[in-house]
Amino acid sequence: MIGRVPPRTRYARNGEVNIAYQVVGDGPIDLLIVPGFVHNLDVAWAIPELSAMFRSLARFSRLIIHDKRGTGLSDPVIGVATLEQRMEDIHAVLDAVGSERAALFGISEGGPASLLFAATYPQRTAALVIYGSFARGTPAGGDEPDRGALGDDALGRLTDIVANHWGDGRTIDLFTPSLAARGERERESRALFERAAASPALAAAVLQAVREVDVTEALGAVRVPTLVLRRTGDVIPIDGGRYIAERVAGARMVELAGDDHTPWIDGEQVVREIERFLTRAGEAPTPDRLLATVLFTDIVDSTRMAGELGDARWREVIAAHDAIVRDHLGAYGGREVKHTGDGFLATFDGPARAVRCACAARDEIAERTDVAIRAGLHTGECEVVGEDVAGMAIHIGARVAAEAGAGEVLVSGTVRDLVVGSEIAFEDRGTRPLKGVPGEWQLLRVRDAAEDSKVGTPTEPEPVGARERAFLATARRAPWLAQLPYRLELRHRRREAAREAAASASRPQ
């Protein structure tokens, strides 16, 4: 039953970070909302249109909603979450609610993380809904039209708002012009939402991450039923949605009328499309292909080293090498696929962990043995064949490793694009052909394997006054009461419009 009292907020733990989540409804489909720019669960229920959309979705699903790390009710963090961390947070929430397989509803900036999750974990993704989103944050340049990017106009306006007017409610003009037309009460409500959802510093960090996001190479690996929703007048260019729909196999795109970017304005049309899609999607079979990061390692000049060291010493070196690599695979969540005698083939769910694993294993082997290793990494679609993996991504990973020198960890440009925000630094090695692989590939050497951002205290937001603290308290305990002023004003506007219409009809023509 879906009542007027908001659901209880609980926390899913991912490492040291607590992710706030709520569950609404008990329908047969698990539907997880992956929120966009910033969010706050408490204030969301005090927004009539948003709470109405939650309840409508919960009519046919078990709706799972959460605040991204660093925003709303989730733990504050220093910096912004990488796409890999966001995938892990989604995993943590699904595990906490006991969901084995869920449909994802990725809104705006939540779209790239949802696409990457669906490609990486098809066994956990029943279906995918992408609303008002994009695959690339900024144009890549070149002569070809880049339809995967946010528009310069939207980025410029949002950059100015975040830098100079955060907490003033100006995002309402950009994202919900129909609400902006209602007057100052709506703007005040949006201003509170901005301040409650994120500090100015975090909002700026999220925006910078949006600029750098690029999951275009992952689109072809998405194999789950996918619906792409866009509004034709959205400030986020509609071409970004078309780009996704063209590159995800079997994706269906629906273009809706309207100018608002947020899906809960006239939310029933969005809900109808989602319900129709999820009903038709049914129980799709789990794909036997997935997105993975492939790691190849080998000992440099192993034949020469074996001859110099002799059989007994070489066996000791190999044993130490193997133990070190396997220890680090376990620590960083890698899966050993093959042992090649003087190296390994392993796969990872996340590219940042794969890079750090390669660097850590290289450093310890260099410290404890008489040999040096090299490593190569690539992220791409792999075919799962029992305990083995196959596909072009495997060949590319092997060729990248072959280009590395002693002690080097080389990655493809795809890996670099997917670890944006992880503080891993690279040195560009240029583009070159890889033997047996079509085209030319950008290669980069890993310069630094910095640790992930730790939990901390972000820059303090603007102080919340007594009136706003009272509103937040009301929003937590009785959101219907917080909605009352807006409902009364809306009723007043409708009555005024009806009076004007009646007066106009009674005038002589």
C-alpha positions, 0 to 999 in steps of 0.5 A: 500500500502506498500511503501519504507518509514517506517511506523509511530511509535506510542506508546501504553501505559501500565500503566506507560510504553510506547510500541513502535509499527508500523502497515504495510499493510491492509490484512484481518489477523491481525498478531502481531510479538512478537520479540525475544532477543532484537529489534529496529524498526528503525534499523530493516527497514535498514536491507534489509532481515528483511524489506523484510520479513516485507513487504512480511508478510504485503502482506497478513496481517495487520502486527503489530510490536513492541519493547519489553519494555526496548528495542529499541524505547519503554520506558527504564525500570529497570530490565526485563519484566516478562511474565505477563507484556509482555502479558499485553504489547501485549494486550496494542498494540492490543487494540491500533490498534483496533485488536480484534483477532490476529495471533501471530508470536513469534520469539525465546525468544518471543515464551514463551510469545506468548504461554502463551498469547494464553493459557490465552487469546484464545478469542484474539488469532486467531492462533499461529506461534512459530519460533526457540523457546523453552518452558523452558530456562534451563534443569530441571534435572532428568533422563528424556531427557529435550527437552524443554530447550536451549542448554548449548552451545548456552547459554554459547556462548551468556552469554560470548558475553553479558558479554564481547563483547556486541556491537561488533557484535558477535551475528552475528556468533551465530544467522546468520552465513550466514551473518557473512560469508559476512565480516566486513560490516555485523558485523558492522551493527550487532554491531550497532543493538546490541547497538541500541536495548539494553544496556549491562545491559539490555541484561544481564537481558534478558538473565537471564530471558531466563534462568529462563523461564518455560511455559511447564505447559501451553503448554497443555492449548494452544487450538488455531491453532499452527505452529512450525517452526525450522531450522535444523541447528539452534544453538537453539536445534531443540528438543525444537521445537519438545517438543512444537509441541508434547504438544500443541494439534493439533500443526503442525511442519515444519523443514526448511533447514538452519543454521540461527536462525533469520527467515528473512535470506532466509525469503521467505520460512518462509513467505510461511509457515506462509501464507499457515498456516494462510490461512488454519487456517481460523476462528477457534472457540474460545476455551471454555477452558483457562489458569487462576490462581485460588485463594482460600481464607477462614477465619481460624477457622471460626466456632470457631471465629463465636461462640466466637464473637457472631452473631452480631459481626461475621456479621460485621467481615464477611462484612468487610472481604468481602469488603476488598477482593472484593476491592483488586480483583478489584484493581488487576484485579481478577474476583470473581467466588464464595463467599463461606460464609467465603472465595472466589474463584477468577480467574486472567489472571496473576499469579503475580497479583493474588499473590499480591492480596492475600497478600494485602487482607491478610494484610489488613484483619489482620490489620482491623479485628479480623480474619486471612485468608489463601490462595492458588493459582494454575495456570492451564487450566480451563473450562469456564461454563457460569459465573463459572469455572471447571476443575482439576485446581480448585481442585488443587487450593482448595487443595493448600489452604487447606494446608496453615496455618493462614496468609499464602499464598501458591502457586503451583510450576506452579505459581512460574515458571510463576512469574519469574522476578516479585521479589516475593520471596518464601519459599519451602515447599517441595512436597506432595500429595494433596487429590483427585489429582494425583501425588505429588505437590511442594508447596511454601509459599510466603515470599514477595509481592514486587512491580513490577519494576518501569520505570527508567533509565537503565545502559547507553549503549556505546556511539554512535558516529557521524557516527552511529547517522547519520546512525540511522537518515537515518534508521528512515527517509529513510531505503532504503538509509541505505540499499544501501551500503549492496545492492551494496556490495551484487551486487558486490559479485554476479558479482564476483561469476558470473565472477569466474563461467564464468572463470572456465567454459572457462578453459580447463578441 
